[in-house]
Amino acid sequence: MWLFPWLSRLTIVLMAVVIGAMAWLPDSRSQFWLSLLTVAVVPAGYELRRRKGPAGAV
């Protein structure tokens, strides 16, 4: 990739800036909270699935 690893780091920083702007701006704050909720639900679902065992297990 061009400019490795600096371009990757810059991309991560810019993503953090966009997410921070979503949290800061009133118009997009609800989207920010729903995104955080989604980020919390997906790992929780994974953990429940992992504890339950493979699909179809009796």
C-alpha positions in Angstrom: 0.0 0.0 0.0 1.2 3.5 -0.7 2.7 5.4 2.2 2.5 2.3 4.5 2.1 2.6 7.6 1.4 6.3 7.7 -1.6 6.3 5.4 -3.3 3.5 7.5 -2.7 5.5 10.6 -4.1 8.7 9.1 -7.2 6.8 7.9 -7.8 5.6 11.5 -7.4 9.1 12.9 -9.8 10.5 10.3 -12.4 7.8 11.1 -12.1 8.8 14.8 -12.6 12.4 13.9 -15.8 11.6 12.0 -17.1 9.5 14.8 -16.2 12.2 17.3 -18.0 14.8 15.1 -21.1 12.5 15.1 -21.1 12.5 18.9 -20.6 16.3 19.1 -23.1 17.5 16.4 -26.7 17.5 17.6 -28.1 16.4 14.2 -26.1 13.2 14.1 -26.0 12.4 17.8 -28.9 9.9 17.5 -27.1 8.0 14.8 -24.0 7.9 16.9 -25.8 6.3 19.9 -27.6 3.8 17.6 -24.2 2.9 16.1 -22.7 2.4 19.6 -25.7 0.2 20.5 -25.1 -1.9 17.4 -21.4 -2.2 18.3 -22.5 -3.4 21.7 -25.2 -5.9 20.5 -23.0 -7.7 17.9 -20.3 -8.8 20.4 -22.9 -9.7 23.0 -24.7 -11.9 20.4 -21.4 -13.5 19.5 -20.6 -14.2 23.1 -24.1 -15.8 23.7 -23.6 -17.9 20.6 -20.2 -19.0 21.7 -21.4 -20.0 25.1 -24.4 -21.9 23.7 -22.3 -24.1 21.5 -22.4 -25.0 17.8 -25.7 -24.7 15.9 -27.8 -27.9 16.0 -26.1 -29.2 19.1 -28.5 -31.1 21.4 
